Amino acid sequence: MKRLKSFIVVLLAFMSSLAMAQTSLDPTPKKPEHHSKFYSPKRAKAVKSKKKKVKHTARYEFYKRVERAAKDKQKILRKLSKPQYSNPAYFGHKRMPKKRAAHKMRFCHECQIRH
């Protein structure tokens, strides 16, 4: 009787290990779990309206002139910011003096030179 009980216990242990081994060596691949998603209606995107490009209005021309004037002013300021005496041909003048013929030269009160 004792032997029979031990045989049954060994048999059950062997069967359970056999069952576990068979599930791990299963040749059929497992199917992935299917997750259900909830779809809800989405808000439609707004349609972009194209604006007409009217460029020849009085206001457009005005702003164009103002921008051009500001650009010219910046250019002049950049030019004036350079050192005044960096070029010796200027003799301290804002603009370079005219080159005249020797018999037409004038005396300059600003730099005390004839040119």
Summary of the structure (lengths in Angstrom):
residues: 115
radius of gyration: 49.0
end to end distance: 139.2
largest distance: 147.8
contacts: 151
relative contact order: 0.05
helix: 46%
strand: 2%
